[in-house]
Amino acid sequence: MEEAPYADQRPQTRRTIRRRTPKPMNIETVQRWVVSAVLFHVGTVPAVTLAVYSIGVSHDNFGKGVGLWIMSGVIGVMTAVGILAIHRKSPLSLWPLLGILPTAVTGFYIFR
């Protein structure tokens, strides 16, 4: 007669760990993301810089400050539209409004 295993001793079963194999990514998709990341950095640096710089300029010369402020919005919107174009999306969406975020934030300091 065989002995029954104790309650705390369970027969050991071998578990296999299944790893998901990632889908191969298309090289064009990677290139789109890399170029859009570069465009994001190249476009947002001047937009934010002009927006912040326009605050100081507007105290001395209001016209020049507003001009720089508007240019920061234009650069921001063009950057957002460029990223949408890289990903072949329609520019007629709400995403380009994200480009005027630095302009909207600094507008409070210019027009107060």
BAZALO-679777 format. One record per residue: residue number from 1; y, x, z of N, C-alpha, C, O in turn; residue in three letters. Coordinates in Angstrom, 1 decimal, padded with zeros to 4 digits. Atoms other than C-alpha are relative to their C-alpha. Example, Ala and Ser with C-alpha at 12.3 -4.5 7.8 and 13.67 -1.06 7.14 Angstrom:
// BAZALO-679777
   n    n.Y    n.X    n.Z   ca.Y   ca.X   ca.Z    c.Y    c.X    c.Z    o.Y    o.X    o.Z res
   1 -001.2  000.9  000.0 -004.5  012.3  007.8  001.2  000.9  000.0  001.2  001.9  000.7 ALA
   2 -001.1 -000.9  000.0 -001.1  013.7  007.1  001.1 -000.8  000.8  002.2 -000.3  000.9 SER
END
This chain:
// BAZALO-679777
   n    n.Y    n.X    n.Z   ca.Y   ca.X   ca.Z    c.Y    c.X    c.Z    o.Y    o.X    o.Z res
   1 -001.2  000.8  000.0  000.0  000.0  000.0  001.2  000.9  000.0  001.3  001.9  000.7 MET
   2 -001.2 -000.8  000.1  003.4  001.3 -001.0  001.0 -000.5  001.1  001.1 -001.6  001.5 GLU
   3 -001.0  000.3 -001.0  006.2  001.5  001.5  001.2 -000.6 -000.7  001.6 -000.2 -001.8 GLU
   4 -001.2  000.7  000.5  009.2 -000.8  000.9  001.2  000.9  000.2  001.3  001.5  001.3 ALA
   5 -001.2 -000.8 -000.2  012.5  001.1  000.4  000.8 -000.6  001.1  000.9 -001.8  001.2 PRO
   6 -000.9  000.5 -001.0  014.9  000.9  003.3  001.1 -000.8 -000.7  001.4 -000.6 -001.9 TYR
   7 -001.1  000.8  000.5  017.8 -001.5  002.9  001.2  000.9 -000.5  001.9  000.5 -001.5 ALA
   8 -001.1 -000.9  000.4  020.3  001.4  002.6 -000.4  000.9 -001.1  000.4  001.6 -001.7 ASP
   9  000.4 -000.8  001.1  018.2  003.2  000.0 -000.3 -000.8 -001.2 -001.3 -001.6 -001.2 GLN
  10  000.1  000.7  001.3  018.6  001.8 -003.4 -000.6  000.9 -001.0 -000.2  002.1 -001.0 ARG
  11  000.5 -000.9  001.1  016.8  003.1 -006.4  001.2  000.4 -000.8  002.0 -000.4 -001.2 PRO
  12 -001.1 -000.6  000.7  019.2  005.4 -008.2 -000.2 -000.3 -001.5 -001.2  000.1 -002.1 GLN
  13  000.0  000.2  001.5  020.0  004.3 -011.7  001.1  000.9 -000.6  002.1  001.2  000.1 THR
  14 -000.9 -000.9  000.7  021.8  006.5 -014.1  001.0 -000.9 -000.7  000.7 -001.7 -001.6 ARG
  15 -001.1  000.7  000.7  025.2  005.2 -015.2  000.5  000.9 -001.1  000.8  002.1 -000.9 ARG
  16 -000.6 -000.8  001.1  026.5  006.3 -018.5  001.5 -000.4 -000.1  001.8 -001.6  000.0 THR
  17 -001.4  000.3  000.1  030.2  006.6 -018.8  000.4  000.0 -001.4  000.2  001.0 -002.2 ILE
  18 -000.3  000.2  001.4  031.4  005.3 -022.0  001.5  000.3 -000.2  002.3 -000.3  000.5 ARG
  19 -001.4 -000.3  000.3  034.6  006.8 -023.3  000.4 -000.6 -001.3 -000.3 -000.6 -002.3 ARG
  20 -000.5  000.6  001.3  036.7  005.1 -025.8  000.5  001.1 -000.9  001.2  002.0 -000.5 ARG
  21 -000.5 -001.0  000.9  037.2  007.1 -028.8  001.3 -000.6 -000.6  001.3 -001.7 -001.1 THR
  22 -001.2  000.5  000.5  040.8  006.8 -029.9  000.0 -000.1 -001.5 -000.7  000.6 -002.2 PRO
  23  000.0  000.2  001.4  041.5  005.5 -033.3  000.8  001.1 -000.6  001.8  001.6 -000.1 LYS
  24 -000.8 -001.1  000.6  042.7  008.2 -035.7  001.3 -000.6 -000.4  001.4 -001.7 -001.0 PRO
  25 -001.3  000.5  000.3  046.4  007.9 -036.1  000.5  000.5 -001.3  000.2  001.7 -001.7 MET
  26 -000.5 -000.3  001.3  048.0  007.9 -039.5  001.2  001.0  000.2  002.0  000.9  001.1 ASN
  27 -001.0 -001.0 -000.1  050.2  010.9 -040.1  001.4 -000.6 -000.3  002.4 -000.1  000.3 ILE
  28 -001.3  000.6  000.2  053.0  008.7 -041.4  000.6 -000.7  001.2  001.8 -000.7  001.4 GLU
  29 -000.4  000.6 -001.3  053.1  006.8 -038.1  000.6  001.0  000.9  001.6  000.8  001.6 THR
  30 -000.5 -001.0 -000.9  053.5  010.0 -036.2  001.3  000.6 -000.5  002.3  000.8  000.3 VAL
  31 -001.2 -000.5  000.6  056.2  011.2 -038.6  001.2 -001.0  000.3  002.3 -000.5  000.6 GLN
  32 -001.0  001.0 -000.2  058.1  008.0 -038.2  000.5  000.1  001.5  001.7  000.0  001.7 ARG
  33 -000.4  000.0 -001.4  058.1  008.2 -034.4  000.7  001.3  000.3  001.7  001.3  001.1 TRP
  34 -000.7 -001.3 -000.3  059.1  011.9 -034.4  001.4 -000.1 -000.6  002.4  000.4  000.1 VAL
  35 -001.3  000.1  000.6  062.0  011.3 -036.8  000.9 -001.0  000.7  002.1 -000.7  000.9 VAL
  36 -000.9  001.0 -000.8  063.2  008.2 -034.9  000.4  000.6  001.3  001.5  000.3  001.8 SER
  37 -000.4 -000.6 -001.2  063.1  010.2 -031.7  001.1  001.1 -000.2  002.1  001.1  000.6 ALA
  38 -001.1 -001.0  000.3  065.2  013.0 -033.3  001.3 -000.8 -000.3  002.4 -000.4  000.2 VAL
  39 -001.2  000.8  000.3  067.6  010.4 -034.7  000.6 -000.6  001.2  001.8 -000.7  001.4 LEU
  40 -000.5  000.6 -001.3  067.9  008.7 -031.3  000.8  001.1  000.8  001.9  000.7  001.2 PHE
  41 -000.7 -001.0 -000.7  068.9  012.0 -029.7  001.3  000.5 -000.7  002.3  000.7 -000.1 HIS
  42 -001.1 -000.5  000.8  071.2  013.1 -032.5  001.1 -001.1 -000.1  002.3 -000.8 -000.1 VAL
  43 -001.0  001.1  000.0  072.9  009.7 -032.6  000.6 -000.4  001.3  001.8 -000.8  001.4 GLY
  44 -000.5  000.4 -001.2  073.2  008.9 -029.0  000.9  001.0  000.7  001.8  000.6  001.5 THR
  45 -000.9 -001.1 -000.6  074.8  012.2 -027.9  001.4 -000.2 -000.4  002.3 -000.2  000.4 VAL
  46 -001.4  000.2  000.4  077.9  011.7 -030.0  000.6 -001.4  000.4  001.7 -001.5  000.8 PRO
  47 -000.5  001.3 -000.4  078.1  008.0 -029.2  000.4 -000.1  001.5  001.5 -000.6  001.8 ALA
  48 -000.3  000.0 -001.4  078.0  008.5 -025.5  001.1  001.0  000.3  002.0  000.6  001.2 VAL
  49 -001.0 -001.0 -000.2  080.2  011.6 -025.6  001.4 -000.6 -000.4  002.4 -000.5  000.3 THR
  50 -001.3  000.6  000.4  082.9  009.7 -027.6  000.4 -001.1  000.9  001.6 -001.3  001.2 LEU
  51 -000.4  001.1 -000.8  082.7  006.7 -025.4  000.6  000.5  001.4  001.5  000.0  001.8 ALA
  52 -000.5 -000.6 -001.3  083.2  008.8 -022.2  001.3  000.7 -000.2  002.2  000.6  000.6 VAL
  53 -001.2 -000.7  000.3  085.8  011.0 -023.8  001.2 -000.9 -000.3  002.3 -000.6  000.0 TYR
  54 -001.1  000.9  000.4  087.8  008.0 -025.0  000.7 -000.6  001.3  001.8 -001.0  001.2 SER
  55 -000.6  000.5 -001.3  088.4  007.0 -021.3  001.2  000.9  000.3  002.3  000.4  000.6 ILE
  56 -001.0 -000.9 -000.3  090.4  010.1 -020.7  001.1  000.1 -001.0  002.3  000.2 -000.6 GLY
  57 -001.0 -000.1  001.1  092.2  010.1 -024.0  000.9 -001.3  000.1  002.1 -001.2 -000.2 VAL
  58 -000.7  001.3  000.0  093.2  006.4 -023.6  001.1  000.0  001.1  002.1 -000.8  000.9 SER
  59 -001.1  000.0 -001.0  095.3  007.2 -020.5  001.2  000.7 -000.5  002.3  000.3 -000.1 HIS
  60 -001.1 -000.7  000.5  097.5  009.6 -022.4  000.5 -000.7 -001.3  001.7 -000.9 -001.5 ASP
  61 -000.3  000.6  001.3  097.4  008.0 -025.9 -001.0 -001.1 -000.2 -002.1 -000.9 -000.6 ASN
  62  000.9  001.2  000.0  096.0  004.5 -025.9 -000.6 -000.2 -001.4 -001.8 -000.6 -001.5 PHE
  63  000.5  000.2  001.3  095.7  004.3 -029.7 -001.2  000.9 -000.4 -002.2  000.5 -001.0 GLY
  64  001.1 -001.0  000.2  093.6  007.5 -030.0 -001.2 -000.3  000.8 -002.4 -000.2  000.3 LYS
  65  001.2  000.3 -000.9  091.4  006.4 -027.1 -000.8 -001.2 -000.5 -002.0 -001.2 -000.5 GLY
  66  000.6  001.2  000.6  090.7  003.0 -028.7 -000.7  000.4 -001.3 -001.8 -000.1 -001.5 VAL
  67  000.7 -000.5  001.3  089.9  004.8 -032.0 -001.3  000.7  000.3 -002.3  000.4 -000.4 GLY
  68  001.2 -000.7 -000.4  087.4  007.1 -030.3 -001.0 -001.0  000.5 -002.2 -000.9  000.3 LEU
  69  000.8  001.0 -000.6  086.0  004.1 -028.4 -000.7 -000.8 -001.1 -001.9 -001.1 -001.0 TRP
  70  000.6  000.8  001.1  085.4  002.1 -031.7 -001.0  000.9 -000.7 -002.0  000.4 -001.2 ILE
  71  001.0 -000.9  000.7  083.8  005.2 -033.3 -001.3  000.2  000.7 -002.3  000.3  000.1 MET
  72  001.3 -000.1 -000.8  081.3  005.4 -030.5 -000.8 -001.2 -000.2 -002.1 -001.1 -000.3 SER
  73  000.8  001.2  000.3  080.3  001.9 -031.2 -000.6  000.0 -001.4 -001.7 -000.4 -001.6 GLY
  74  000.5 -000.1  001.4  080.0  002.5 -034.9 -001.2  000.9 -000.1 -002.2  000.6 -000.7 VAL
  75  001.1 -001.0  000.1  077.8  005.6 -034.4 -001.2 -000.6  000.7 -002.3 -000.4  000.3 ILE
  76  001.1  000.6 -000.8  075.7  003.7 -031.8 -000.8 -001.0 -000.9 -002.0 -001.0 -000.9 GLY
  77  000.6  001.0  000.9  075.1  000.8 -034.2 -000.7  000.6 -001.2 -001.9  000.2 -001.5 VAL
  78  000.7 -000.7  001.1  074.3  003.1 -037.1 -001.2  000.7  000.4 -002.2  000.7 -000.4 MET
  79  001.2 -000.7 -000.5  071.8  005.0 -035.0 -001.1 -001.0  000.2 -002.2 -000.8 -000.2 THR
  80  001.0  001.0 -000.2  070.0  001.8 -034.0 -000.5 -000.6 -001.4 -001.7 -000.8 -001.5 ALA
  81  000.4  000.5  001.3  070.0  000.5 -037.6 -000.8  001.1 -000.8 -001.8  000.8 -001.5 VAL
  82  000.8 -001.0  000.6  068.7  003.9 -038.8 -001.4  000.1  000.5 -002.4  000.3 -000.2 GLY
  83  001.4  000.0 -000.6  065.8  003.8 -036.4 -000.8 -001.2 -000.5 -002.0 -001.1 -000.7 ILE
  84  000.7  001.2  000.5  065.0  000.3 -037.5 -000.4  000.2 -001.5 -001.5 -000.2 -001.9 LEU
  85  000.3 -000.3  001.4  065.1  001.5 -041.2 -001.2  001.0 -000.1 -002.0  000.8 -001.0 ALA
  86  001.1 -001.0  000.0  062.7  004.4 -040.4 -001.3 -000.8  000.2 -002.3 -000.5 -000.4 ILE
  87  001.2  000.7 -000.3  060.2  001.9 -039.0 -000.2 -001.2 -000.9 -001.0 -002.1 -000.7 HIS
  88  000.1  001.1  001.0  060.8 -000.5 -041.9  000.1 -001.4  000.6 -000.6 -002.3  000.2 ARG
  89 -000.3  001.3 -000.6  062.2 -003.3 -039.8  001.3 -000.5 -000.5  002.1  000.3 -000.9 LYS
  90 -001.3  000.6  000.5  065.0 -005.7 -040.6  001.1  000.4  001.0  001.0  000.3  002.2 SER
  91 -001.1 -000.3 -000.9  068.4 -004.6 -039.3  000.7 -001.2  000.5  001.6 -001.1  001.4 PRO
  92 -000.6  001.2 -000.4  069.3 -008.2 -038.8 -000.8 -000.5  001.2 -001.5 -001.5  001.2 LEU
  93  000.6  000.4 -001.3  068.0 -008.4 -035.2  000.9  000.4  001.1  002.1  000.8  000.9 SER
  94 -000.8 -000.3 -001.2  069.3 -007.9 -031.7  000.0  001.5  000.4  000.8  001.9  001.2 LEU
  95  000.1 -001.4 -000.3  068.3 -004.2 -031.6  001.3  000.8 -000.2  001.6  001.7  000.6 TRP
  96 -001.2 -000.8  000.2  071.5 -002.9 -033.1  001.1 -000.2  001.1  001.9  000.6  001.3 PRO
  97 -000.9  000.2 -001.1  073.4 -004.4 -030.2 -000.2  001.0  001.1  000.7  001.2  001.9 LEU
  98  000.3 -001.0 -001.0  071.7 -001.9 -028.0  000.9  001.3 -000.3  001.2  002.1  000.6 LEU
  99 -000.8 -001.2  000.3  073.8  000.8 -029.9  001.4 -000.1  000.5  002.0  000.9  000.6 GLY
 100 -001.3  000.1 -000.5  077.0 -000.6 -028.6  000.1  000.0  001.6  001.1 -000.3  002.2 ILE
 101  000.0  000.0 -001.4  075.9 -000.3 -025.0  001.0  001.0  000.7  001.7  000.7  001.6 LEU
 102 -001.0 -000.9 -000.6  077.9  002.9 -024.2  001.4 -000.5 -000.2  002.3 -000.3  000.6 PRO
 103 -001.3  000.5  000.3  080.9  001.3 -025.9  000.4 -001.2  001.0  001.5 -001.2  001.5 THR
 104 -000.3  001.2 -000.9  080.6 -001.9 -023.8  000.2  000.5  001.4  001.1 -000.1  002.1 ALA
 105 -000.2 -000.5 -001.3  080.3  000.1 -020.6  001.3  000.6  000.2  002.0  000.4  001.2 VAL
 106 -001.2 -000.7 -000.1  083.2  002.3 -021.2  001.3 -000.9 -000.3  002.4 -000.5  000.1 THR
 107 -001.1  000.9  000.3  085.4 -000.6 -022.5  000.7 -000.5  001.3  001.9 -000.7  001.3 GLY
 108 -000.6  000.4 -001.3  085.9 -001.7 -018.9  001.0  001.0  000.5  002.0  000.6  001.0 PHE
 109 -000.9 -001.0 -000.5  087.5  001.6 -018.0  001.2  000.2 -000.9  002.3  000.7 -000.5 TYR
 110 -001.1 -000.2  000.9  089.7  001.7 -021.1  001.0 -001.1  000.1  002.2 -000.9  000.1 ILE
 111 -000.9  001.1  000.0  091.1 -001.8 -020.9  000.4 -000.6  001.3  000.8 -001.8  001.4 PHE
 112 -000.4  000.6 -001.3  091.7 -002.2 -017.2  001.4  000.3  000.3  001.9 -000.1  001.4 ARG
END
